[in-house]
Structure formats: C-alpha cells, structure tokens
Amino acid sequence: MGSSVPASELLSFLGALGEWRDRRKAELDELDQAALHSPDGDALSADVVLSMTVWKAVSDRYELILVTWDSGRVGPTETERISALIWGGLDAGGAGGSLAVSLPEACKLSDALAATLRAKLALDPDDADLAARLRQLRAQVERISDLVKLEPANVRDQALAQHHDLDRRLTDLADRNKRGADIGGLIGPFEIDAARAERDLIVGAATRKERAADVARARTVRGELEAQGTAVRALADKAVATVSPAPRLAVPDVTALGPVPNTPAELEKYLHRLDAVRRALGQAQAAYGTALGRRDELTQLLDAYQVKAASVAPGNEDLAELYRRGRAVTQKEPVDLARLGALVAAYQAYLEGTK
C-alpha cells in the first residue's frame, strides 16, 4: 500500500490472475455439480457457497483493476490505485461482510477452500499422480510454515505444533510412497487437514488485521474506497457511453466524508459511513457491469445464432438481414440494448421456425 507496482509487472500479473480466475471458476463449477450429486451435498453446501463468494470477490476486484489498467494506459497515479486495489481488503466474508484479506490472500484462501472440497468429495484433481499431489502438499505445508511465523506469541506454540504434525505426517506419506505403499486412503484426510490449517491461519491473520488500530484501518479503507470509487466511476462512464439505457446510479465519493477523525465516537460513525460507501460502490459496480455484460451477452448470442443458421438455413436472406441489422446496432454507440435484444429474439424465433 502507498507504492505503485511497475506497469511491466502489472501486465504479467493481470494475465496470470485472469487465467487463475477462469480456471478456478471451471473447477468450482465442477465441484458444485459433484456436491449436488453427493450424498453429503447438504453438509457441503456452506463450503461451496463460501468458495463461490471468495471467487466472486476476487473476480470483482480483477474487473476493477482491468478498468483502472485501461489496456496499459496508466501513469503513476493509476498504478498506485491499482496497488491499493491489489493489497486492499476484499468483500470476501459473505452476507455483506468484509473480511480483511488482500487479493493475493483471497487467492490463497480460495486455493485452500477448493482443496478442502476436492478432498471431501474424494475428487482427484485432474487425475494427477500421487507424486504431484505430494509436491503440492509440500508447497502448502511450507506456506503454512510462513503463516505460523506471523502468529502472535500467545498462540504461536499451538500453531507450531500443528505445523510440525503436518510436516511429520507429510514426510511419512512421502516415505511410504517411495517404498511403494498404498497411501490413497491417507492422502485425502491429510489434504483436508492441511487445507483447513492453512485456511484457519489465513482467516486468523485477517481477523487480527480487522482488530488492529481503528484509526489506521479507517485510513486504509478510505484509501481503498477512493481507488475503488475512481475505478467504478470509470466503469460507469464506459457504460453510459457505450450502452443505452444505462443505469443512472450515483457513484459516491469517499473524500466527501472528510478526514479520518481521532475520537472513538466519531471514528465509529466514520467507519459506518465507510461501510455505506462500500455497499453503494458495490451496487453501482454491479449495475453498470450488468449493463455492459448484457451488451456482450446479446452480441455473443447473435454471433452464435448466425453460426447455427449457416448449417440450418444456409443462404437465408431474411436471417442475413436480421444479422446485418443486429451487427449495425452493436457498432453504433451507445448500443441500443432494447433494439439489439429484439433483433436477437427475432433472429432466434425465425431460426427456430425454419427447423
């Protein structure tokens, strides 16, 4: 926080994060389907919802960073805002709450949650061999070791004991595997314990951050919301300029709250106002993002129907004219969503009538 990330590093970071987001979504969809067909589906539903919530928080922050990135047209101010968006707390607690985890921490938390679900459902990730799973577990145990070092003195001994037990068990599993022993029944429970330990340490560290000095926290949140507000305003401007009708939601400016107060009573009120700004920004981002998403959805449907028409009704002039009109609408900004939706519906109806 407070220092910008070099643009060259941001480009590779955004590429890797985008790939992670898409890959994790596909994995969570697979786990969701597996949970629905599992006899323990009800017991797993809370884990699935939490995993989806954390993924959504990461995805939303990624979209805001992309808007601020603006295809690389950034200067020192924009890169500093992106840094605030990366290291600032995400709304990853669900039910409108905010868990003070940064974007990288949320990704690690998502990894731990997904690993727990896979182990509980007895799913082998990509049919990886045991050696690969053991390597992943060794990396996870090392991450746990790093997290243990951050634990406060009054609970560090317990965390150390837990880490030593995991390290001992993993070493035993690796030795058994080298000797050719069957560890299939042992590695699943270990994955659950390791994932739970890492998750608890991440959440514990996040909880301690939330309990840190309120003045410092308020200043940090204010900086995050200022960066988020700038990104959401850019998103709103983009929506108003490119689609019609566009939402007309006000995007709050956190700077209107004034400086962070020092007195406890005023600080508590200030934190409540910051929370209200956070919720309003989330609503505005969802509204403007949905409008832009609707344009993309209709455009993709139109193109998909044209591909289908090429095999179902090749050379049909009426369908060609409908497609031409639809593409014309998409190329004129702001895109008339109502007209585009009507043309796509007409194309679909005509295409179904030719079967």
Secondary structure per residue as TSV (DSSP state, phi and psi in degrees):
chain	resnum	aa	ss	phi	psi
A	1	M	-	360.0	140.3
A	2	G	-	90.4	-15.7
A	3	S	S	-123.7	144.8
A	4	S	-	-86.8	154.6
A	5	V	-	-93.7	134.7
A	6	P	-	-55.9	142.1
A	7	A	H	-59.5	-36.4
A	8	S	H	-63.3	-36.4
A	9	E	H	-74.3	-34.5
A	10	L	H	-62.5	-38.4
A	11	L	H	-60.5	-48.5
A	12	S	H	-68.4	-35.7
A	13	F	H	-62.3	-45.9
A	14	L	H	-65.6	-37.6
A	15	G	H	-63.4	-45.5
A	16	A	H	-66.8	-40.4
A	17	L	H	-66.8	-38.3
A	18	G	H	-62.8	-42.3
A	19	E	H	-64.4	-42.2
A	20	W	H	-61.2	-44.4
A	21	R	H	-59.4	-47.7
A	22	D	H	-67.4	-40.7
A	23	R	H	-66.7	-41.8
A	24	R	H	-67.1	-37.9
A	25	K	H	-61.7	-44.4
A	26	A	H	-61.6	-40.2
A	27	E	H	-65.7	-43.0
A	28	L	H	-66.8	-35.3
A	29	D	H	-63.0	-40.3
A	30	E	H	-64.2	-44.0
A	31	L	H	-66.6	-36.6
A	32	D	H	-62.3	-45.1
A	33	Q	H	-64.6	-40.1
A	34	A	H	-64.0	-39.6
A	35	A	H	-65.8	-37.7
A	36	L	H	-62.6	-32.1
A	37	H	T	-96.7	4.4
A	38	S	S	-89.1	143.3
A	39	P	T	-63.1	-19.3
A	40	D	T	-100.3	23.2
A	41	G	H	-56.2	-42.3
A	42	D	H	-62.9	-39.6
A	43	A	H	-70.6	-23.7
A	44	L	H	-93.3	-9.9
A	45	S	H	-59.4	-40.3
A	46	A	H	-63.4	-39.5
A	47	D	H	-65.1	-39.7
A	48	V	H	-64.9	-45.4
A	49	V	H	-62.4	-43.4
A	50	L	H	-63.1	-42.2
A	51	S	H	-61.8	-42.9
A	52	M	H	-65.2	-37.9
A	53	T	H	-64.4	-44.3
A	54	V	H	-64.7	-42.9
A	55	W	H	-60.3	-42.7
A	56	K	H	-63.0	-39.4
A	57	A	H	-62.5	-42.2
A	58	V	H	-65.0	-44.7
A	59	S	H	-61.9	-43.3
A	60	D	H	-63.2	-41.7
A	61	R	H	-67.3	-37.3
A	62	Y	H	-59.1	-42.8
A	63	E	H	-63.7	-40.3
A	64	L	H	-64.8	-38.7
A	65	I	H	-64.9	-39.6
A	66	L	H	-61.6	-41.8
A	67	V	H	-62.7	-43.8
A	68	T	H	-67.3	-36.0
A	69	W	H	-63.0	-39.5
A	70	D	G	51.5	51.3
A	71	S	G	57.3	29.9
A	72	G	G	92.5	-0.2
A	73	R	-	-84.9	75.2
A	74	V	-	-131.2	150.1
A	75	G	-	-119.3	-169.0
A	76	P	H	-57.1	-37.8
A	77	T	H	-64.3	-45.2
A	78	E	H	-68.4	-39.9
A	79	T	H	-67.0	-32.3
A	80	E	H	-68.0	-38.4
A	81	R	H	-64.1	-40.1
A	82	I	H	-63.7	-39.8
A	83	S	H	-59.4	-41.1
A	84	A	H	-64.5	-36.8
A	85	L	H	-70.2	-31.5
A	86	I	H	-73.4	-45.6
A	87	W	H	-97.1	-6.5
A	88	G	S	-76.8	160.3
A	89	G	-	-66.8	143.2
A	90	L	E	-101.8	155.5
A	91	D	E	-81.0	77.2
A	92	A	E	-113.5	15.4
A	93	G	E	-97.1	-11.6
A	94	G	E	78.3	162.4
A	95	A	T	53.9	34.9
A	96	G	T	79.9	-0.5
A	97	G	E	-86.0	167.3
A	98	S	E	-123.9	122.5
A	99	L	E	-101.0	127.0
A	100	A	-	-76.8	67.1
A	101	V	-	-116.4	141.8
A	102	S	-	-78.4	175.7
A	103	L	H	-61.3	-47.8
A	104	P	H	-61.6	-38.8
A	105	E	H	-65.6	-37.7
A	106	A	H	-65.4	-36.3
A	107	C	H	-64.8	-42.7
A	108	K	H	-64.2	-40.2
A	109	L	H	-62.8	-41.0
A	110	S	H	-62.5	-40.5
A	111	D	H	-59.4	-44.5
A	112	A	H	-65.9	-41.8
A	113	L	H	-65.5	-41.8
A	114	A	H	-65.5	-40.0
A	115	A	H	-63.6	-40.3
A	116	T	H	-62.0	-45.2
A	117	L	H	-62.6	-44.6
A	118	R	H	-60.4	-42.6
A	119	A	H	-66.3	-42.2
A	120	K	H	-64.9	-33.2
A	121	L	T	-88.8	-1.3
A	122	A	T	58.7	40.3
A	123	L	-	-97.8	134.0
A	124	D	-	-90.2	113.3
A	125	P	G	-60.9	110.8
A	126	D	G	56.1	28.4
A	127	D	G	52.6	33.9
A	128	A	-	-65.0	148.5
A	129	D	-	-74.4	167.2
A	130	L	H	-63.1	-35.5
A	131	A	H	-61.9	-40.3
A	132	A	H	-66.6	-40.5
A	133	R	H	-64.8	-37.9
A	134	L	H	-66.4	-37.0
A	135	R	H	-64.5	-40.4
A	136	Q	H	-64.8	-38.8
A	137	L	H	-68.6	-35.0
A	138	R	H	-64.2	-41.9
A	139	A	H	-63.2	-37.3
A	140	Q	H	-68.2	-41.3
A	141	V	H	-64.5	-35.2
A	142	E	H	-67.4	-37.1
A	143	R	H	-64.6	-38.3
A	144	I	H	-62.8	-39.5
A	145	S	H	-60.1	-42.4
A	146	D	H	-63.9	-38.5
A	147	L	H	-68.8	-35.5
A	148	V	H	-61.9	-36.2
A	149	K	T	-63.1	-22.0
A	150	L	T	-89.7	-5.9
A	151	E	S	-69.8	144.8
A	152	P	-	-66.5	158.3
A	153	A	H	-58.6	-33.0
A	154	N	H	-72.7	-15.8
A	155	V	H	-124.4	1.3
A	156	R	H	-66.3	-36.6
A	157	D	H	-60.5	-43.0
A	158	Q	H	-64.0	-42.2
A	159	A	H	-65.9	-39.0
A	160	L	H	-62.0	-42.0
A	161	A	H	-62.5	-41.6
A	162	Q	H	-64.5	-41.7
A	163	H	H	-65.9	-42.8
A	164	H	H	-62.0	-37.7
A	165	D	H	-65.5	-43.7
A	166	L	H	-63.8	-41.9
A	167	D	H	-63.0	-42.0
A	168	R	H	-63.9	-45.8
A	169	R	H	-63.8	-40.2
A	170	L	H	-67.4	-40.8
A	171	T	H	-60.4	-40.3
A	172	D	H	-64.5	-42.4
A	173	L	H	-62.2	-43.7
A	174	A	H	-63.3	-41.8
A	175	D	H	-64.7	-42.7
A	176	R	H	-61.1	-41.5
A	177	N	H	-65.2	-38.6
A	178	K	H	-63.3	-33.7
A	179	R	T	-80.7	-3.7
A	180	G	T	88.3	10.9
A	181	A	-	-73.5	155.2
A	182	D	-	-82.0	113.2
A	183	I	-	-112.0	11.4
A	184	G	H	-56.5	-37.0
A	185	G	H	-81.6	-10.7
A	186	L	H	-100.6	-30.0
A	187	I	H	-72.5	-32.8
A	188	G	H	-61.4	-54.5
A	189	P	H	-58.7	-35.2
A	190	F	H	-65.8	-41.4
A	191	E	H	-59.0	-40.5
A	192	I	H	-63.2	-46.8
A	193	D	H	-64.7	-41.5
A	194	A	H	-67.4	-42.4
A	195	A	H	-64.8	-40.2
A	196	R	H	-65.6	-41.0
A	197	A	H	-63.6	-45.5
A	198	E	H	-64.5	-43.2
A	199	R	H	-60.7	-45.2
A	200	D	H	-64.1	-38.0
A	201	L	H	-67.8	-40.1
A	202	I	H	-64.2	-47.4
A	203	V	H	-65.1	-39.3
A	204	G	H	-62.4	-43.3
A	205	A	H	-63.6	-39.8
A	206	A	H	-65.2	-38.9
A	207	T	H	-65.3	-38.8
A	208	R	H	-65.5	-34.7
A	209	K	H	-63.1	-39.2
A	210	E	H	-64.8	-28.1
A	211	R	T	-91.1	4.2
A	212	A	S	-69.2	179.6
A	213	A	-	-52.9	126.3
A	214	D	H	-64.5	-34.9
A	215	V	H	-63.6	-47.3
A	216	A	H	-63.0	-40.4
A	217	R	H	-64.1	-43.0
A	218	A	H	-62.4	-40.7
A	219	R	H	-65.0	-39.9
A	220	T	H	-65.2	-48.3
A	221	V	H	-61.0	-39.8
A	222	R	H	-60.7	-43.4
A	223	G	H	-63.4	-39.5
A	224	E	H	-64.0	-44.6
A	225	L	H	-68.9	-30.6
A	226	E	H	-64.8	-44.0
A	227	A	H	-66.5	-42.0
A	228	Q	H	-64.7	-40.7
A	229	G	H	-62.2	-41.6
A	230	T	H	-61.1	-42.1
A	231	A	H	-66.9	-41.4
A	232	V	H	-67.7	-37.4
A	233	R	H	-63.7	-37.4
A	234	A	H	-65.2	-39.0
A	235	L	H	-64.2	-41.8
A	236	A	H	-64.2	-43.8
A	237	D	H	-60.6	-40.2
A	238	K	H	-64.9	-42.6
A	239	A	H	-65.3	-45.8
A	240	V	H	-62.2	-35.7
A	241	A	H	-79.2	-23.5
A	242	T	H	-114.0	-16.3
A	243	V	E	-135.3	152.6
A	244	S	E	-144.5	131.9
A	245	P	S	-77.0	144.2
A	246	A	-	-105.5	151.7
A	247	P	-	-57.9	155.2
A	248	R	-	-124.4	50.2
A	249	L	-	-88.3	139.2
A	250	A	-	-73.0	138.7
A	251	V	-	-103.2	110.6
A	252	P	-	-65.5	149.8
A	253	D	-	-109.6	110.7
A	254	V	G	-64.1	-23.7
A	255	T	G	-65.7	-19.0
A	256	A	G	-67.1	-16.0
A	257	L	G	-74.7	-14.7
A	258	G	-	84.7	-176.0
A	259	P	S	-70.0	160.4
A	260	V	-	-70.8	125.3
A	261	P	-	-75.4	167.2
A	262	N	-	-107.5	-23.7
A	263	T	S	-76.8	142.1
A	264	P	H	-55.7	-45.0
A	265	A	H	-63.0	-48.5
A	266	E	H	-67.3	-34.2
A	267	L	H	-65.4	-39.8
A	268	E	H	-62.0	-43.5
A	269	K	H	-62.6	-39.6
A	270	Y	H	-63.6	-41.8
A	271	L	H	-63.8	-37.4
A	272	H	H	-64.5	-39.7
A	273	R	H	-67.0	-39.0
A	274	L	H	-60.4	-40.0
A	275	D	H	-64.6	-38.2
A	276	A	H	-64.6	-39.3
A	277	V	H	-64.5	-41.8
A	278	R	H	-58.6	-46.4
A	279	R	H	-64.5	-42.1
A	280	A	H	-64.6	-39.5
A	281	L	H	-64.7	-38.8
A	282	G	H	-63.2	-42.2
A	283	Q	H	-64.6	-42.5
A	284	A	H	-65.3	-42.2
A	285	Q	H	-62.3	-42.3
A	286	A	H	-63.7	-43.1
A	287	A	H	-65.2	-50.6
A	288	Y	H	-69.9	-35.7
A	289	G	H	-66.1	-37.3
A	290	T	H	-64.7	-39.9
A	291	A	H	-62.0	-45.6
A	292	L	H	-66.6	-37.1
A	293	G	H	-65.2	-34.8
A	294	R	H	-64.1	-41.4
A	295	R	H	-59.7	-47.7
A	296	D	H	-63.6	-40.1
A	297	E	H	-62.5	-46.5
A	298	L	H	-65.5	-39.7
A	299	T	H	-63.0	-42.6
A	300	Q	H	-66.9	-38.1
A	301	L	H	-63.6	-43.2
A	302	L	H	-59.8	-45.0
A	303	D	H	-66.3	-38.0
A	304	A	H	-66.2	-41.4
A	305	Y	H	-65.2	-35.0
A	306	Q	H	-65.3	-40.4
A	307	V	H	-61.6	-41.3
A	308	K	H	-66.2	-39.3
A	309	A	H	-64.5	-29.8
A	310	A	H	-61.5	-27.3
A	311	S	H	-99.8	-29.5
A	312	V	H	-87.0	-42.4
A	313	A	S	-139.2	66.8
A	314	P	T	-64.0	138.1
A	315	G	T	76.3	8.3
A	316	N	-	-71.2	117.1
A	317	E	H	-69.8	-35.2
A	318	D	H	-63.7	-43.9
A	319	L	H	-66.1	-38.1
A	320	A	H	-62.3	-39.2
A	321	E	H	-68.7	-39.9
A	322	L	H	-62.9	-40.9
A	323	Y	H	-65.6	-42.1
A	324	R	H	-60.1	-43.5
A	325	R	H	-65.4	-40.5
A	326	G	H	-62.8	-44.9
A	327	R	H	-65.1	-34.7
A	328	A	H	-62.7	-38.9
A	329	V	H	-64.1	-41.9
A	330	T	H	-67.6	-23.1
A	331	Q	T	-93.0	-2.8
A	332	K	S	-112.4	117.1
A	333	E	S	-99.8	142.2
A	334	P	S	-73.4	140.9
A	335	V	E	-68.1	127.3
A	336	D	E	-77.7	99.9
A	337	L	H	-64.6	-37.3
A	338	A	H	-64.9	-45.7
A	339	R	H	-66.5	-43.4
A	340	L	H	-62.1	-42.1
A	341	G	H	-62.9	-39.9
A	342	A	H	-66.4	-40.2
A	343	L	H	-66.8	-40.7
A	344	V	H	-64.6	-42.1
A	345	A	H	-63.7	-40.6
A	346	A	H	-65.0	-41.1
A	347	Y	H	-61.9	-44.3
A	348	Q	H	-62.8	-45.9
A	349	A	H	-63.5	-43.6
A	350	Y	H	-63.8	-42.8
A	351	L	H	-64.1	-41.4
A	352	E	H	-67.4	-29.4
A	353	G	H	-74.7	-14.8
A	354	T	T	-89.7	-5.4
A	355	K	-	-70.8	360.0
